[in-house]
Amino acid sequence: MLVDGVRIDSCLTLAVMHEHQQITTIEGLAAGGALRPLQTAFIRHDGFQCGYCTPGQIMSATGLLAEGHALDRATIQRQMSGNLCRCGCYTHIVDAILEAGA
């Protein structure tokens, strides 16, 4: 999730710790029902994992793009390394981030 636009590990925080801050989850990304370019890139590149991991990957990638860290494949892999999953779509996820950051 994003707190004031910064990505954090949602599993390590409580909502009460962020009182008076802007919290954005996957449900708050689409504007008026229209998917963001990153979300459509995930669809186009088949970057989906299970329902548990995909929202975290998209939220982290959203923050990564906003931070300007989507410079190249190696940087994206390093910056996204905290998002672990067994499904193995990492290559597709990096492709989607590269597309959305272009």
Residue pairs with C-beta under 8 A, 6 or more apart in sequence:
1 7
1 8
1 10
1 23
1 24
1 25
1 59
2 8
2 22
2 23
2 24
2 59
2 62
2 63
3 13
3 18
3 21
3 22
3 23
3 24
4 21
4 22
5 22
5 24
5 63
5 66
6 63
7 59
7 60
7 62
7 63
7 64
7 67
9 82
10 25
10 56
10 59
15 23
24 59
25 55
25 59
26 55
26 58
26 59
29 35
29 36
29 39
29 58
29 59
29 62
30 36
30 39
35 43
36 62
36 100
37 99
37 100
38 58
38 61
38 62
38 65
38 96
38 97
38 100
39 58
41 47
41 95
41 96
41 97
41 99
41 100
42 48
42 54
42 57
42 58
42 93
42 96
44 96
44 99
45 92
45 93
45 95
45 96
45 99
46 89
46 92
47 54
47 57
47 89
47 92
47 93
47 95
47 96
48 54
48 89
49 57
49 85
49 87
49 89
50 85
50 87
53 83
53 85
53 87
56 83
57 80
57 83
57 85
57 93
60 80
60 82
60 83
61 70
61 80
61 93
61 96
61 97
61 100
64 70
64 76
64 79
64 80
64 97
65 97
65 100
65 101
69 75
69 76
69 79
70 76
70 79
70 97
70 98
70 100
70 101
73 94
73 98
76 94
76 97
76 98
77 90
77 94
80 90
80 93
80 94
80 97
